[in-house]
Amino acid sequence: DERAIMRTHVTLTEDILAGCVDEDVLHAAVRHHEKLDGPGYPRGLTAAELAPAERIVAVADVVSALVGTRSYKDAFPKQKVLALLRDQAERGLLDAEAVRVMARDYDQIMATVERASAPGGGLELVAEAYRRVQEEYGWLVAQLKQRIPE
């Protein structure tokens, strides 16, 4: 049940962004959990249906999840992140070229993210908006749980 609720974030993202951003941006945001061989969500798209930008965002999303600390895991070190990315590329889940570029430029990409995330780096507004979205998502999950019988 919790996984089904969690997966609604992509359709909520689509509802929020539709008509507010270019279609390419909308698709990249909504399709970041699609997998090249079709088992992803929300639509189960395949490689032929995913644009390069969507494939890149999917890799970035995996990296973000792996390097971030979560309530259920610590941040993964670089070598583990790259090994997991390569494994997913080899299994046909992630775009191999996007993974190759991520591996090649990992240190530079992560340094750029770190600079942008530092105070004065310009991400304060994005972080605040994300915090508000997280709060609203938490409220939505609580509302849905009240309506779903145990």
C-alpha positions in Angstrom: 0.0 0.0 0.0 2.8 2.4 0.9 4.6 1.7 -2.4 1.4 2.3 -4.4 1.0 5.6 -2.6 4.7 6.5 -3.1 4.3 5.9 -6.8 1.6 8.5 -7.1 4.3 11.2 -6.9 4.8 11.0 -10.7 1.2 11.5 -11.6 0.9 14.3 -9.0 4.0 15.8 -10.6 2.3 15.6 -14.0 -0.9 17.2 -12.6 1.1 20.0 -11.1 3.4 20.8 -14.1 1.0 20.2 -17.0 0.5 23.4 -18.8 3.2 25.2 -16.8 6.3 23.9 -18.4 7.4 22.7 -21.8 6.3 19.2 -22.7 9.9 18.0 -22.8 10.4 19.2 -19.2 7.1 17.6 -18.2 8.1 14.3 -19.7 11.5 14.3 -18.1 9.9 14.9 -14.7 7.2 12.4 -15.0 9.2 9.6 -16.7 12.1 9.4 -14.3 11.0 6.0 -13.0 10.5 4.4 -16.4 12.9 1.6 -17.3 14.2 0.9 -20.7 12.9 -2.7 -20.8 9.4 -1.6 -19.7 8.8 -2.5 -16.0 9.0 1.1 -14.8 6.1 3.4 -13.9 3.8 5.2 -14.3 3.2 4.0 -17.9 5.6 1.1 -18.4 7.3 2.8 -21.3 10.2 1.2 -23.2 13.5 2.5 -24.6 11.9 3.4 -27.9 9.4 5.6 -26.1 12.0 7.5 -23.9 13.8 10.5 -25.1 17.5 11.1 -24.2 16.6 13.7 -21.6 14.2 11.4 -19.9 16.9 8.7 -19.8 19.4 11.1 -18.3 17.0 12.2 -15.6 16.3 8.6 -14.8 20.1 8.1 -14.2 20.3 11.3 -12.2 17.3 10.2 -10.0 19.0 6.9 -9.2 22.2 8.7 -8.3 20.3 11.1 -6.1 18.7 8.3 -4.3 21.9 6.4 -3.8 24.1 9.3 -2.6 21.4 10.7 -0.4 20.9 9.7 3.2 17.4 8.2 3.8 15.6 7.1 6.9 16.3 3.5 5.8 19.9 3.8 4.5 23.1 5.8 4.7 24.6 7.5 1.6 26.4 5.1 -0.7 30.1 5.8 -1.6 31.1 6.6 -5.2 32.2 3.1 -6.1 29.0 1.5 -4.9 26.9 4.1 -6.8 28.8 3.5 -10.0 28.6 -0.3 -9.6 24.9 -0.2 -9.1 24.4 2.1 -12.1 26.5 -0.1 -14.3 24.6 -3.2 -13.2 21.3 -1.5 -14.1 22.7 -0.5 -17.4 23.9 -4.0 -18.1 20.4 -5.4 -17.2 18.8 -3.0 -19.7 17.1 -0.8 -17.1 19.1 2.4 -17.5 20.6 4.0 -20.6 24.2 2.7 -20.9 25.5 5.9 -22.5 24.1 8.1 -19.8 25.6 5.8 -17.2 28.9 5.9 -19.0 29.0 9.7 -19.0 27.9 9.8 -15.3 30.7 7.4 -14.4 33.3 9.4 -16.4 32.2 12.8 -15.0 31.0 11.7 -11.6 33.4 13.8 -9.5 32.8 17.0 -11.6 29.0 16.5 -11.5 29.0 15.9 -7.8 31.2 18.9 -7.2 28.8 21.1 -9.2 25.9 19.7 -7.2 27.7 20.5 -4.0 28.5 24.1 -5.0 24.9 24.7 -6.1 23.6 23.2 -2.9 25.9 25.4 -0.7 24.5 28.6 0.9 24.4 31.2 -1.8 24.5 28.5 -4.5 21.1 29.3 -5.8 19.2 26.3 -4.7 17.6 27.8 -1.6 14.4 28.6 -3.4 14.3 25.1 -5.0 15.0 23.5 -1.6 12.2 25.6 0.0 9.8 24.6 -2.8 10.8 21.0 -2.4 10.3 21.2 1.4 6.8 22.5 0.8 6.0 19.8 -1.7 7.2 17.2 0.8 5.0 18.6 3.5 2.0 18.5 1.1 2.8 15.0 0.0 3.0 13.9 3.7 -0.4 15.5 4.2 -1.8 13.7 1.1 -0.4 10.3 2.2 -2.1 10.8 5.7 -5.4 11.7 4.0 -5.2 8.6 1.7 -4.4 6.3 4.7 -7.5 7.6 6.5 -9.6 6.6 3.5 -8.1 3.2 2.8 -9.5 0.5 5.1 -6.8 -1.7 6.9 
